[in-house]
Every structure is written in structure tokens, then in C-alpha cells.
Amino acid sequence: MGKLPLVAVLLALTAIQTNGQTAAPRPAPAAPRPSGGGGRLAGHPNFNGLWQAVTEANWDILAHNARPGPPQFGALFAEPAGVGIVEGNEIPYQPWAAEKQKENFKKRWTDDPEAKCYMPGVPRATYMPFPFQIIQGNSEIVIAYPFASASRILHMTDVGESPADAWMGWSRARWDGDTLVVNVTNQIEDTWFDRAGNFHSEQLNVVERYSPAGDNMIQYEATMTDPKVFTRPWKISLPLYRRLEKNAQFLEFKCVPFSEDLIYGHLRKK
């Protein structure tokens, strides 16, 4: 396939990230999806297409019971139970960080960065309840996410260190056999792992592994290391499924207008 000509256009998806937003990109073009499955591309698995996680991890990455939402909404915003995606069902927080997570949980309805339409960071963008699109080239792979128009480039060549910290970090990737391995650094601390207040610092390093598990399934793993918050590295794993509906497409979720009252309502003149 050679260098993907779409990349030059899709670089607009990674516009400078300020105030938690990108500069309103257009929806990513539909990536080619070979009939009968993914096949191979330049000797590697073909991950082009729309993918989605089927999990309750965006509410809580740990195993959890169903929980009520804000009481004024009845069952509308209640949280579904989930089996969790964390290996061993334990996040190894340092003592101070475990207390901070509890405080985050109490304030989650207003303090969760998702409520403010901030870009979700990695790995959370992967298991939010939206399909995301992979556009695969030889020297770059672009992943576009509907929520907050977030996106990132996986650099397959030596591009050096990140010029600055960013909401979606700096992703350098390589192939390990048929597994795509991505090292994500330089994320800012203002993202959470879920709505339960699980968090990290600016020292977070994420190593993602995308392994084909059939033509239409990827086994996703991510290992988190953050010496400022955790006592040891820890891992999540979950499957991703290719969206195969005839009319499947990438749709934007521009949520800034939905969050303005939460963030700026107190500034309005009475």
C-alpha cells in the first residue's frame, strides 16, 4: 500500500490540544474494510476499520456492582455492573493515592474529565462506549475517537521525544510479530481511567498491545507504570470487535456545548 496519502489530511485530527479540545476536525474518512475479514497489509495484520469495546469499564475498570446515579434522574444514569478489566482486580495505589481516588469517586458527577468534555487520554479512549477508527499506513497509523474529536498518530518511525505533553500523549509504535506495540508517554495528569475516579499523574507510561484474535477481533492489553501514584506496574485486557454493520461509520460526538453549563454556569450573570 505504501505511505498512506490520507495521512497528510488526517494530520489535522491532531491539531494542537488546548483547553481539552482540538480544532474541530471533520469526521475521518471511512477506512477500507476487506470483505471476509481483516486480511494483511504490507505483511502485517490489517487493522483498518471501526472497532469497539463491549465492556462496562468506562464506569469502573474494576469489578463492581450496579450503582445509582444522581437521585433526581431515577434509573436513567444508574451504572451497570461489570466484571472489570484489571488483571487481578486490583490497582496498586500508594496510600495517599488510594485516598485521593476515594475523593474522586465522591465528586465524580462533576469532577470526571469526561463530564467536562476533555479528551479521554489513553487507555480510556479505547473502552469508552463509542466505536473508534483505525487508519493504517506504513509509517503512521491514525486512530480517531468520536468523543471530543480526539485523535492520535502512532509513529512507526523514529520521531524522537514529544515536543510537549498533551491530552492524548505521544505514541511511538512498532510491530512485534503480528502484535502492534505502542508506547504512550507525555500524557497530562488531567484524565481519569474511568468514571469511578481512578487516576494517574503526568508520569504515566502506557504500553499498549493490539494482537489479532481473528479477522474481526483484536485482543487489547495495556500496562500502566506511574511511580508517582502506583507501587508497581499493572495491566488491563479486553477484546475489541470490528463493527460490521452495512452502514457502520465514524460519527462525531462534539460535546463542548453539552459541558458549558457545568464548567462556566457559575460565571453567568444572575
GUDRENPA-105650 format. One line per 2 residues: their letters; for each residue x, y, z of N, C-alpha, C, O, CB. Coordinates in steps of 0.02 Angstrom, whole numbers. Glycine has a CB too. Layout:
N
A = X Y Z X Y Z X Y Z X Y Z X Y Z ~ ... .
This chain:
270
MG = 41 -60 0 0 0 0 43 63 0 21 115 -24 -46 0 60 ~ 105 59 28 147 117 30 123 167 80 77 153 119 152 149 -38 .
KL = 154 225 80 133 276 128 62 298 112 46 314 54 180 337 127 ~ 21 299 161 -50 313 151 -60 387 135 -43 429 176 -90 294 214 .
PL = -86 404 75 -94 475 57 -143 512 102 -141 573 106 -117 482 -13 ~ -186 474 137 -233 508 182 -199 540 242 -227 585 273 -285 458 206 .
VA = -138 518 257 -107 542 320 -98 617 320 -109 650 371 -39 508 330 ~ -80 645 263 -70 717 262 -133 755 281 -131 806 314 -48 740 193 .
VL = -191 728 258 -254 760 275 -271 747 348 -295 791 383 -310 735 230 ~ -259 685 370 -280 666 436 -238 697 491 -256 693 550 -279 592 443 .
LA = -180 727 473 -141 761 524 -181 817 557 -166 837 613 -77 789 494 ~ -232 842 521 -274 893 551 -310 868 612 -330 907 655 -325 918 500 .
LT = -318 802 617 -351 773 675 -310 783 738 -338 780 794 -363 699 664 ~ -245 794 731 -202 802 790 -182 875 799 -125 890 817 -140 757 785 .
AI = -229 919 787 -217 991 797 -198 1003 869 -212 961 912 -278 1033 778 ~ -165 1059 882 -141 1074 950 -198 1068 999 -253 1094 987 -110 1145 953 .
QT = -186 1034 1054 -238 1018 1102 -236 1071 1157 -189 1072 1198 -231 946 1131 ~ -286 1114 1158 -289 1166 1209 -356 1165 1242 -407 1150 1211 -275 1234 1179 .
NG = -357 1181 1307 -418 1182 1347 -457 1117 1339 -518 1116 1342 -461 1241 1327 ~ -420 1062 1328 -453 997 1324 -486 984 1258 -525 937 1254 -503 991 1377 .
QT = -473 1024 1205 -508 1015 1142 -459 1016 1083 -403 1041 1090 -562 1069 1133 ~ -480 991 1027 -444 1000 965 -482 1050 923 -538 1071 939 -436 933 927 .
AA = -451 1070 868 -484 1117 823 -531 1079 778 -511 1058 723 -432 1157 781 ~ -592 1069 798 -648 1039 762 -631 1006 696 -645 1034 644 -698 1091 750 .
PR = -602 946 696 -588 912 634 -650 883 603 -701 872 636 -537 857 645 ~ -646 870 538 -701 836 503 -698 762 520 -645 737 540 -697 848 427 .
PA = -754 726 513 -752 654 527 -700 619 484 -690 637 426 -820 623 516 ~ -667 568 513 -618 531 474 -651 494 417 -707 468 427 -580 482 519 .
PA = -620 490 359 -649 453 304 -655 380 321 -616 354 362 -608 463 240 ~ -702 347 290 -712 276 303 -650 238 281 -628 245 224 -775 249 268 .
AP = -622 197 325 -564 157 307 -586 96 269 -640 69 282 -524 138 370 ~ -546 72 221 -566 13 183 -570 -47 229 -527 -59 271 -517 0 127 .
RP = -624 -86 221 -633 -145 262 -640 -204 214 -693 -213 183 -695 -139 309 ~ -588 -246 207 -591 -301 159 -649 -347 175 -663 -361 234 -526 -340 160 .
SG = -682 -371 124 -737 -419 135 -708 -483 162 -654 -505 142 -777 -432 69 ~ -744 -514 208 -723 -577 236 -672 -571 292 -646 -622 315 -695 -619 182 .
GG = -657 -510 315 -612 -504 372 -557 -454 360 -557 -418 311 -584 -569 389 ~ -509 -453 405 -457 -403 403 -402 -415 352 -379 -368 321 -427 -398 469 .
GR = -381 -479 342 -327 -493 296 -261 -463 321 -252 -452 381 -343 -466 228 ~ -215 -450 274 -149 -424 292 -134 -363 249 -162 -355 194 -94 -477 284 .
LA = -91 -321 274 -73 -259 240 2 -250 247 27 -241 303 -112 -198 270 ~ 37 -251 191 110 -245 191 143 -295 239 192 -278 273 131 -173 209 .
GH = 116 -355 242 145 -407 284 122 -408 356 143 -451 394 217 -401 282 ~ 80 -359 375 56 -355 444 -20 -362 446 -53 -354 395 78 -288 476 .
PN = -48 -377 505 -121 -379 511 -152 -313 489 -125 -259 503 -142 -395 583 ~ -208 -317 455 -243 -257 432 -294 -237 484 -346 -269 491 -277 -270 363 .
FN = -279 -184 521 -324 -159 574 -369 -103 549 -404 -72 590 -284 -136 633 ~ -369 -88 485 -412 -36 459 -485 -50 476 -507 -107 472 -404 -29 383 .
GL = -522 1 496 -593 -7 508 -615 23 574 -577 56 609 -611 -80 507 ~ -679 11 589 -709 34 652 -706 -21 703 -722 -79 688 -782 57 641 .
WQ = -685 -4 764 -679 -53 818 -714 -26 880 -720 34 890 -604 -68 834 ~ -738 -72 922 -772 -50 983 -764 -103 1038 -766 -163 1025 -847 -37 969 .
AV = -756 -78 1099 -754 -122 1157 -825 -131 1183 -865 -84 1183 -708 -93 1213 ~ -841 -191 1205 -906 -206 1236 -892 -221 1309 -878 -279 1327 -943 -266 1200 .
TE = -895 -170 1351 -875 -177 1420 -905 -121 1461 -927 -70 1434 -798 -177 1427 ~ -907 -130 1527 -932 -79 1573 -873 -40 1604 -882 -5 1654 -975 -111 1628 .
AN = -814 -47 1574 -753 -18 1605 -754 57 1608 -722 86 1651 -693 -40 1566 ~ -790 91 1564 -790 164 1568 -823 189 1632 -808 243 1656 -827 194 1508 .
WD = -868 148 1661 -897 165 1726 -847 150 1782 -839 189 1829 -963 127 1738 ~ -814 92 1777 -765 72 1828 -724 15 1798 -752 -35 1777 -800 50 1895 .
IL = -657 23 1797 -615 -29 1768 -609 -89 1814 -586 -142 1792 -547 -2 1751 ~ -627 -81 1877 -628 -138 1924 -697 -170 1924 -746 -140 1903 -609 -114 1995 .
AH = -700 -232 1948 -765 -266 1956 -808 -225 2004 -784 -201 2055 -755 -339 1982 ~ -872 -218 1987 -916 -176 2028 -988 -197 2020 -1007 -224 1968 -907 -101 2010 .
NA = -1028 -183 2071 -1100 -194 2068 -1133 -134 2033 -1102 -82 2023 -1128 -203 2139 ~ -1196 -144 2015 -1235 -87 1989 -1240 -33 2043 -1247 -48 2102 -1306 -111 1965 .
RP = -1237 30 2021 -1238 85 2069 -1287 138 2045 -1297 146 1984 -1167 115 2078 ~ -1319 174 2091 -1366 226 2071 -1330 287 2042 -1272 300 2057 -1409 247 2130 .
GP = -1366 323 2001 -1342 387 1977 -1369 443 2020 -1394 429 2075 -1361 398 1903 ~ -1364 506 1997 -1395 561 2035 -1468 546 2048 -1504 529 2000 -1386 628 1998 .
PQ = -1493 553 2109 -1560 530 2126 -1616 564 2086 -1668 534 2076 -1572 541 2199 ~ -1605 626 2064 -1658 661 2029 -1673 630 1960 -1723 647 1929 -1640 734 2021 .
FG = -1629 586 1936 -1638 556 1870 -1662 484 1873 -1665 450 1821 -1575 560 1831 ~ -1678 459 1932 -1703 391 1938 -1651 341 1912 -1593 343 1932 -1767 383 1899 .
AL = -1674 296 1868 -1629 244 1841 -1592 266 1778 -1551 228 1751 -1668 182 1827 ~ -1606 326 1754 -1578 346 1689 -1502 344 1688 -1472 322 1639 -1602 415 1671 .
FA = -1469 368 1741 -1396 371 1743 -1366 323 1793 -1310 333 1816 -1374 441 1758 ~ -1404 270 1809 -1376 217 1852 -1319 182 1815 -1318 180 1753 -1432 165 1872 .
EP = -1272 155 1853 -1213 124 1824 -1222 48 1821 -1239 18 1872 -1150 142 1865 ~ -1210 17 1764 -1217 -55 1758 -1161 -91 1794 -1105 -66 1799 -1218 -77 1685 .
AG = -1175 -151 1819 -1124 -193 1850 -1073 -215 1797 -1090 -220 1738 -1155 -255 1885 ~ -1012 -228 1818 -961 -250 1771 -911 -297 1804 -900 -294 1865 -924 -191 1742 .
VG = -881 -340 1764 -833 -389 1791 -763 -361 1796 -719 -393 1825 -833 -452 1748 ~ -751 -302 1767 -686 -271 1771 -638 -294 1716 -647 -347 1686 -655 -284 1838 .
IV = -587 -254 1704 -537 -270 1653 -466 -269 1681 -418 -278 1643 -543 -221 1595 ~ -459 -258 1747 -392 -254 1778 -369 -323 1798 -405 -360 1832 -393 -206 1839 .
EG = -309 -340 1778 -280 -405 1797 -274 -409 1873 -242 -366 1904 -211 -415 1763 ~ -304 -460 1902 -303 -469 1975 -354 -425 2011 -360 -429 2072 -236 -454 2001 .
NE = -391 -384 1973 -443 -340 2001 -416 -297 2057 -450 -286 2108 -502 -383 2026 ~ -356 -271 2048 -326 -228 2098 -283 -174 2065 -241 -190 2022 -283 -269 2149 .
IP = -293 -112 2084 -249 -58 2062 -202 -42 2119 -225 -23 2173 -291 6 2039 ~ -137 -49 2110 -89 -43 2166 -73 30 2183 -17 54 2172 -24 -80 2150 .
YQ = -122 65 2211 -112 135 2230 -64 140 2289 -63 97 2333 -178 167 2247 ~ -25 193 2290 9 213 2351 -44 238 2401 -98 259 2379 63 268 2337 .
PW = -30 236 2466 -82 254 2515 -115 322 2502 -176 327 2506 -53 253 2584 ~ -76 373 2488 -106 439 2477 -150 439 2415 -202 472 2413 -50 492 2469 .
AA = -130 401 2364 -168 398 2302 -234 360 2311 -284 377 2280 -127 366 2246 ~ -234 309 2353 -296 273 2367 -347 319 2399 -407 314 2385 -282 212 2414 .
EK = -324 364 2443 -370 412 2474 -395 463 2423 -454 482 2425 -335 449 2532 ~ -352 483 2378 -373 531 2326 -425 499 2280 -472 532 2259 -312 555 2285 .
QK = -416 435 2264 -465 401 2221 -534 400 2255 -584 409 2221 -443 328 2206 ~ -536 391 2320 -599 391 2356 -632 460 2351 -693 465 2343 -589 371 2429 .
EN = -592 513 2357 -619 580 2350 -644 593 2279 -697 624 2269 -566 632 2369 ~ -607 569 2230 -629 575 2161 -696 541 2150 -740 567 2116 -577 545 2113 .
FK = -704 482 2181 -766 445 2172 -826 485 2200 -879 486 2170 -762 376 2207 ~ -816 516 2256 -870 555 2286 -891 614 2242 -949 634 2241 -849 581 2355 .
KR = -843 641 2205 -856 701 2165 -862 685 2090 -858 730 2048 -800 752 2175 ~ -873 621 2074 -868 600 2004 -919 632 1958 -906 639 1898 -874 527 2001 .
WT = -977 652 1984 -1029 678 1940 -1011 748 1913 -1039 770 1863 -1096 681 1976 ~ -966 782 1945 -945 847 1921 -871 851 1904 -851 892 1862 -961 900 1973 .
DD = -829 808 1935 -757 814 1925 -728 767 1872 -671 776 1851 -723 801 1990 ~ -767 717 1850 -742 672 1799 -726 713 1736 -769 750 1712 -795 616 1782 .
PE = -665 709 1709 -649 746 1649 -696 732 1590 -705 774 1547 -578 731 1628 ~ -726 672 1589 -774 657 1536 -834 704 1539 -859 726 1487 -798 584 1541 .
AK = -857 721 1600 -913 767 1607 -898 835 1579 -943 871 1557 -933 772 1680 ~ -834 854 1579 -813 919 1554 -793 918 1481 -771 968 1453 -754 944 1595 .
CY = -802 860 1448 -785 852 1377 -711 860 1364 -691 883 1310 -824 902 1336 ~ -669 842 1412 -598 841 1400 -580 776 1362 -614 725 1370 -558 845 1467 .
MP = -529 780 1322 -510 719 1286 -490 665 1335 -460 680 1387 -451 734 1237 ~ -507 601 1321 -505 549 1372 -437 520 1388 -429 488 1440 -548 494 1352 .
GV = -387 530 1346 -322 500 1359 -320 427 1343 -370 398 1320 -303 511 1432 ~ -262 396 1354 -250 325 1340 -235 291 1406 -192 314 1443 -191 316 1289 .
PR = -269 236 1422 -308 194 1377 -384 208 1375 -419 175 1338 -298 124 1395 ~ -410 256 1414 -482 262 1421 -518 270 1354 -573 245 1345 -498 321 1465 .
AT = -487 306 1307 -520 316 1242 -538 250 1209 -586 247 1170 -474 356 1196 ~ -501 197 1225 -512 133 1192 -577 99 1214 -609 65 1174 -454 87 1206 .
YM = -596 108 1278 -655 72 1303 -713 117 1321 -759 96 1357 -636 31 1363 ~ -712 179 1297 -773 219 1303 -827 189 1259 -811 152 1212 -759 294 1284 .
PF = -891 205 1271 -945 172 1233 -956 202 1164 -1012 218 1145 -1009 176 1272 ~ -901 209 1126 -905 235 1057 -858 193 1014 -805 171 1037 -885 311 1055 .
PF = -877 180 951 -829 149 906 -774 199 887 -787 259 884 -864 122 842 ~ -714 174 875 -660 218 853 -631 189 788 -640 130 773 -605 224 907 .
QI = -597 232 751 -574 212 685 -499 210 680 -464 255 704 -602 260 633 ~ -473 156 650 -402 149 637 -390 156 563 -422 123 522 -375 80 663 .
IQ = -343 200 545 -322 209 475 -248 192 472 -207 227 501 -336 283 449 ~ -232 138 439 -166 108 444 -123 121 383 -141 104 327 -172 33 455 .
GN = -65 152 394 -14 159 343 49 124 363 50 87 413 0 233 329 ~ 103 134 326 167 102 343 207 141 394 238 111 439 207 93 280 .
SE = 208 207 389 249 247 434 209 281 488 238 303 538 286 298 394 ~ 144 285 480 99 311 532 34 272 532 12 247 481 85 387 521 .
IV = 5 267 591 -62 240 599 -102 293 637 -80 316 690 -63 170 637 ~ -159 312 611 -201 362 642 -259 327 677 -291 283 648 -227 413 591 .
IA = -274 346 739 -333 323 774 -375 384 791 -352 431 823 -315 282 839 ~ -437 383 768 -484 438 780 -539 414 826 -567 360 817 -513 466 713 .
YP = -555 456 876 -607 439 925 -663 491 921 -649 550 914 -577 437 997 ~ -726 470 925 -781 518 920 -783 567 977 -797 626 966 -846 481 916 .
FA = -769 544 1039 -779 587 1097 -730 646 1096 -669 636 1093 -770 547 1161 ~ -756 706 1098 -717 768 1100 -671 775 1039 -621 812 1042 -676 770 1163 .
SA = -687 740 984 -646 744 923 -573 727 937 -528 756 906 -651 814 892 ~ -561 680 982 -492 661 1000 -462 617 945 -498 582 909 -491 624 1067 .
SR = -396 619 940 -361 577 892 -288 573 912 -265 611 954 -369 604 819 ~ -253 527 881 -180 523 892 -148 488 833 -180 450 797 -164 486 958 .
IL = -84 501 824 -44 467 773 3 418 808 37 437 855 -4 518 729 ~ 5 357 784 54 308 808 113 311 759 107 291 702 23 235 812 .
HM = 168 336 783 227 345 740 266 279 736 288 252 786 273 402 768 ~ 273 254 675 308 191 664 382 201 650 420 153 645 276 152 607 .
TD = 403 264 643 474 280 630 501 319 690 463 339 734 482 320 564 ~ 565 329 690 597 364 746 583 439 741 611 473 698 673 351 747 .
VG = 539 463 783 520 534 782 545 571 844 531 630 853 444 541 777 ~ 583 537 886 611 569 944 559 579 999 506 549 1000 640 635 925 .
ES = 577 623 1046 535 636 1104 478 683 1086 481 719 1036 575 664 1161 ~ 426 683 1127 369 727 1116 389 800 1125 427 816 1171 311 709 1164 .
PA = 364 844 1082 380 916 1091 345 946 1151 366 999 1176 361 954 1030 ~ 292 914 1176 254 941 1233 208 887 1259 191 840 1223 215 1005 1215 .
DA = 187 894 1322 136 849 1348 68 865 1317 56 922 1297 132 854 1426 ~ 25 815 1311 -39 825 1277 -92 779 1306 -75 730 1340 -31 814 1201 .
WM = -155 794 1293 -210 754 1319 -206 681 1296 -219 636 1336 -276 784 1297 ~ -187 669 1233 -184 601 1207 -112 575 1205 -100 521 1177 -214 599 1137 .
GW = -65 612 1233 3 587 1239 41 585 1173 21 614 1123 2 520 1269 ~ 96 549 1175 142 541 1119 151 467 1108 176 432 1152 211 577 1132 .
SR = 132 442 1049 129 370 1036 182 348 986 181 371 929 59 350 1011 ~ 227 305 1008 277 275 963 264 200 959 256 167 1010 350 290 988 .
AR = 261 174 898 237 106 888 287 64 849 330 89 813 169 107 852 ~ 279 -2 857 320 -50 819 281 -115 815 234 -127 853 390 -60 853 .
WD = 301 -157 768 272 -223 763 315 -273 800 376 -274 792 263 -244 689 ~ 283 -316 840 315 -372 872 280 -435 845 231 -459 874 310 -368 952 .
GD = 306 -460 789 269 -512 754 205 -482 726 208 -433 689 254 -573 800 ~ 148 -511 743 83 -485 721 52 -439 773 -5 -416 763 36 -542 707 .
TL = 87 -424 826 60 -380 878 86 -309 869 147 -299 862 77 -407 949 ~ 41 -262 870 60 -191 867 72 -167 939 27 -170 980 4 -148 832 .
VV = 133 -145 952 152 -123 1019 160 -47 1017 197 -20 976 218 -158 1043 ~ 126 -12 1062 127 61 1063 149 85 1132 120 66 1183 56 90 1045 .
NV = 199 127 1133 223 157 1195 196 229 1198 213 270 1156 303 157 1199 ~ 154 243 1248 121 307 1254 150 345 1313 146 322 1370 44 299 1261 .
TN = 179 403 1300 209 445 1352 180 515 1347 139 530 1303 287 446 1346 ~ 201 559 1392 185 631 1389 111 646 1391 88 693 1358 215 660 1327 .
QI = 73 607 1430 3 625 1442 0 673 1502 40 668 1548 -41 561 1455 ~ -47 718 1500 -56 762 1557 -95 725 1611 -125 673 1598 -93 828 1536 .
ED = -94 751 1671 -124 715 1728 -199 724 1733 -231 692 1774 -92 739 1791 ~ -228 767 1691 -299 785 1698 -347 737 1662 -398 759 1637 -310 854 1673 .
TW = -331 674 1660 -378 624 1634 -385 569 1686 -339 557 1726 -355 595 1565 ~ -441 535 1685 -454 478 1729 -457 415 1687 -464 417 1626 -520 488 1769 .
FD = -453 358 1721 -461 294 1687 -535 276 1678 -552 235 1635 -426 239 1726 ~ -579 305 1718 -649 287 1717 -690 338 1756 -663 388 1780 -660 216 1746 .
RA = -755 326 1762 -799 371 1799 -795 360 1874 -825 398 1912 -871 363 1776 ~ -759 310 1895 -753 295 1967 -696 334 2000 -683 325 2059 -743 221 1977 .
GN = -662 376 1963 -609 417 1992 -541 386 1994 -496 414 2025 -628 434 2061 ~ -531 330 1960 -464 302 1956 -421 347 1912 -442 367 1858 -465 229 1927 .
FH = -361 364 1936 -323 419 1906 -249 402 1901 -227 348 1921 -333 483 1947 ~ -211 449 1874 -139 442 1866 -107 511 1871 -142 561 1881 -122 408 1798 .
SE = -42 514 1864 -6 578 1864 23 590 1795 12 551 1748 50 579 1918 ~ 61 644 1788 93 659 1724 151 612 1709 179 614 1655 119 731 1725 .
QL = 169 568 1757 222 519 1746 197 454 1716 235 406 1708 257 506 1810 ~ 133 450 1699 105 388 1673 139 368 1608 148 409 1563 29 396 1662 .
NV = 158 304 1604 181 273 1542 136 214 1527 126 171 1570 256 252 1547 ~ 108 212 1466 63 158 1446 94 120 1388 114 150 1339 -7 186 1427 .
VE = 97 54 1394 119 12 1339 59 -29 1317 34 -72 1353 179 -34 1360 ~ 36 -14 1256 -22 -49 1228 1 -106 1182 54 -102 1151 -67 1 1188 .
RY = -40 -159 1180 -28 -215 1134 -93 -231 1099 -143 -248 1131 1 -277 1173 ~ -93 -227 1033 -150 -244 991 -134 -309 954 -94 -309 907 -168 -186 940 .
SP = -164 -364 975 -149 -430 946 -210 -457 909 -264 -460 939 -126 -480 1001 ~ -204 -476 846 -262 -504 810 -284 -569 842 -244 -612 858 -245 -515 736 .
AG = -350 -575 850 -379 -637 878 -433 -662 830 -486 -685 852 -408 -625 949 ~ -419 -657 766 -468 -673 714 -474 -613 668 -446 -559 682 -537 -691 744 .
DN = -510 -621 613 -516 -567 564 -550 -506 593 -536 -449 572 -552 -590 503 ~ -596 -515 640 -637 -460 664 -633 -449 739 -680 -424 770 -708 -473 644 .
MI = -576 -468 768 -567 -460 840 -494 -445 855 -449 -476 826 -591 -523 879 ~ -483 -399 900 -416 -382 925 -415 -393 1000 -460 -371 1036 -396 -308 906 .
QY = -364 -427 1024 -354 -431 1097 -311 -372 1117 -254 -365 1095 -320 -500 1117 ~ -339 -330 1160 -305 -268 1180 -279 -275 1251 -315 -298 1295 -353 -207 1174 .
EA = -217 -255 1261 -187 -254 1328 -153 -186 1337 -127 -158 1289 -137 -313 1338 ~ -152 -162 1398 -116 -101 1413 -85 -107 1483 -120 -125 1530 -162 -38 1409 .
TM = -21 -93 1488 14 -96 1551 30 -25 1573 62 13 1536 78 -139 1546 ~ 9 -7 1634 19 60 1662 76 61 1712 80 19 1757 -46 84 1695 .
TD = 121 109 1703 175 121 1750 174 195 1770 176 238 1726 244 100 1720 ~ 171 208 1835 170 277 1859 198 276 1930 161 267 1978 98 308 1857 .
PK = 264 286 1938 294 281 2005 270 334 2053 280 327 2114 369 286 1999 ~ 239 386 2029 214 439 2073 149 418 2107 133 443 2161 204 504 2034 .
VF = 111 372 2076 44 355 2100 38 282 2120 4 265 2169 -8 371 2047 ~ 72 237 2084 64 165 2095 128 134 2124 182 161 2115 45 129 2029 .
TR = 119 78 2158 176 44 2188 210 -4 2139 267 -26 2152 155 6 2249 ~ 177 -20 2084 204 -66 2034 164 -57 1970 110 -28 1971 202 -141 2060 .
PW = 190 -83 1914 151 -82 1852 90 -128 1859 91 -176 1897 194 -104 1793 ~ 37 -113 1820 -23 -155 1821 -54 -154 1751 -38 -110 1710 -75 -130 1874 .
KI = -97 -202 1737 -119 -214 1668 -194 -221 1663 -227 -247 1708 -85 -276 1641 ~ -221 -199 1606 -290 -212 1587 -290 -253 1522 -242 -250 1484 -330 -146 1579 .
SL = -344 -289 1510 -351 -325 1447 -425 -332 1431 -466 -341 1476 -317 -395 1450 ~ -441 -329 1367 -510 -335 1343 -509 -346 1268 -461 -326 1235 -552 -273 1363 .
PL = -562 -376 1240 -565 -383 1167 -596 -321 1135 -638 -287 1165 -606 -445 1149 ~ -576 -308 1073 -606 -256 1031 -637 -291 971 -608 -338 943 -554 -203 1010 .
YR = -696 -268 951 -732 -301 896 -740 -253 837 -755 -194 846 -800 -325 921 ~ -731 -280 777 -741 -241 717 -815 -230 705 -854 -278 708 -708 -275 657 .
RL = -836 -169 692 -905 -155 676 -918 -174 603 -886 -149 558 -921 -79 688 ~ -965 -219 594 -976 -249 528 -1043 -231 497 -1061 -256 445 -971 -323 533 .
EK = -1082 -186 530 -1145 -167 501 -1134 -135 432 -1083 -104 419 -1183 -118 547 ~ -1182 -144 388 -1176 -119 320 -1167 -43 319 -1130 -17 277 -1237 -137 279 .
NA = -1199 -8 366 -1195 65 367 -1150 91 424 -1157 149 444 -1264 94 374 ~ -1105 49 449 -1060 71 503 -1016 128 479 -988 125 424 -1016 12 529 .
QF = -1011 180 519 -970 238 500 -949 276 562 -977 268 617 -1009 284 453 ~ -898 317 553 -872 359 607 -917 420 614 -927 457 566 -798 379 594 .
LE = -944 430 674 -987 487 688 -956 527 745 -934 499 795 -1059 465 705 ~ -956 593 738 -926 636 789 -971 642 850 -1032 636 846 -911 704 761 .
FK = -939 655 907 -976 671 968 -943 734 997 -902 731 1042 -974 611 1020 ~ -962 792 969 -934 856 991 -973 879 1052 -1029 904 1047 -938 909 934 .
CV = -943 869 1110 -980 877 1172 -969 943 1207 -996 954 1261 -961 822 1219 ~ -930 988 1178 -915 1051 1212 -979 1088 1232 -984 1111 1289 -873 1096 1166 .
PF = -1028 1096 1187 -1089 1132 1207 -1126 1099 1265 -1160 1132 1303 -1136 1139 1148 ~ -1118 1033 1272 -1153 997 1325 -1122 1010 1394 -1154 1000 1445 -1153 922 1310 .
SE = -1060 1031 1394 -1024 1040 1458 -1018 1112 1480 -992 1125 1535 -956 1009 1452 ~ -1040 1159 1439 -1028 1230 1455 -1061 1251 1520 -1032 1289 1559 -1053 1274 1398 .
DL = -1122 1228 1532 -1156 1249 1593 -1121 1222 1655 -1116 1256 1706 -1230 1227 1592 ~ -1097 1160 1651 -1062 1130 1708 -998 1169 1724 -983 1182 1782 -1044 1057 1693 .
IY = -961 1189 1672 -896 1221 1683 -903 1296 1696 -869 1323 1740 -851 1209 1623 ~ -947 1329 1657 -949 1402 1659 -1014 1431 1686 -1022 1492 1689 -937 1429 1590 .
GH = -1061 1388 1706 -1126 1413 1728 -1121 1461 1786 -1162 1507 1791 -1170 1356 1747 ~ -1073 1451 1830 -1067 1494 1889 -1044 1565 1871 -1048 1610 1912 -1019 1464 1939 .
LR = -1021 1574 1809 -997 1640 1788 -1054 1682 1757 -1045 1742 1744 -940 1632 1739 ~ -1111 1651 1745 -1165 1688 1713 -1194 1741 1760 -1199 1731 1820 -1220 1641 1691 .
KK = -1212 1796 1731 -1243 1850 1770 -1310 1828 1795 -1351 1802 1757 -1249 1915 1729 ~ -1322 1838 1859 -1386 1817 1889 -1442 1863 1866 -1499 1855 1885 -1381 1817 1967 .
